[in-house]
Amino acid sequence: MVIDYGFDFHHLPRLHEPLGRGQIRRYVEDFQVDEILGFEPSGEGEHQLLRIRKRNQNSRWVAAQIADLAGVQIGDVGFCGLKDRSAVSTQWFSLYVPAREVPASQLAHLDFDLITTQRHHKKLRRGMHAGNYFSLVVRDFHADHAMLDKRLKRLCEGGVPNYFAEQRFGHAGGNLVQAQRLIDAGKLRGDRHGTGMYLSAARAWLFNLVLAQHVANDRAGDCALVGETGPLWGRGRTVALAHLVSIEAEVLAAWPQWRHALEHAGLGQERRELLLRPRDLSLDWLQPAQFKIQFTLPKGCFATAVLREIGEFFRP
């Protein structure tokens, strides 16, 4: 049976029952993210790479400030991905300055810090990085320590549902509501038309619905989803195997307007892993009901997808 989740991410099914309830992001410093480029800057070229540490600011806003400070157009600033606003995060930006070097003093700003700068031969573009390293503090979490250790081992071995998390969909699913309006008006087109955020949200939501059906079919958590993929909808023939195609067709039968819009928005069919395995996972208890959890995820994957397979977590 296909379930209607509305636009509520929090109702999507889990593979594992929550071990307890806790609080995240009580303080901005409780959620820390470090971008992993996955390559070394070339040391020469027309672009100046900047490693920036930001606190409680979004990536697009920081990019605009960098452009203003450096005296370049916003299109001359590149970055690999959007990092959480309510966090302390480090990420790389690129500046197209072929004939000069912008001094660190010129890039000083009260809301972010320049950690290091290097030359590179390419502009940074979305998805060029390898992943992100997370260091998160969870508070007021009451659960059996041995049970939590067992759960973490299982998550590392079997993985967690690779959901796009609520950050992709905006407050109360607002990006999805706007995506519906644009689809109704025939105006969901992409970044050049100023609607890329909503196009991305729509595509991610269809993937989540397919993944939710798989999870609902596999509530025993026996890792039947290992190695399987789900659709990032777009134009073209799917490369999915027959047993996946049948589930996808069943789930997305109720979304013909969305599928049509995505097929005509310049996107090709892609696939995304259904399960996500956190790497380098460790947990340290700071107090009886407070712990720090650290792990590495590939690009495009969300820390909250890992947390929701441990417990239910709330922001203050």
Buried (B, 14 or more C-beta within 10 A) or exposed (E): EBEEBEBEBEEBBBBBEBBBEBBBBBEBEBBBBBBBBEEEBEEEBBBBBBBBBBBBBBBEEBBEBBBEBBEBEEEBBBBBBBBBBBBBBBBBBBBBBEEEEBEEEEBEBEEBBBEEBBBBEBBBEBEBBEBBBBBBBBBBBEBEEEEBEEBBEBBBEBBBBBBBBBBBBBEEBEBBBBBBEBBEEEEBBBEEEEBBBBBBBBBBBBBBBBBBBBBBEBEEBEBBBEEBBBBBBBEEEBEBEEEBEEBBEEBBEEBEEBBEBBBEBEBEBBBBBBBBBBEEBEBEEEEEBBBBBBBBBBBBBBBBBBBBBBBBBEEE
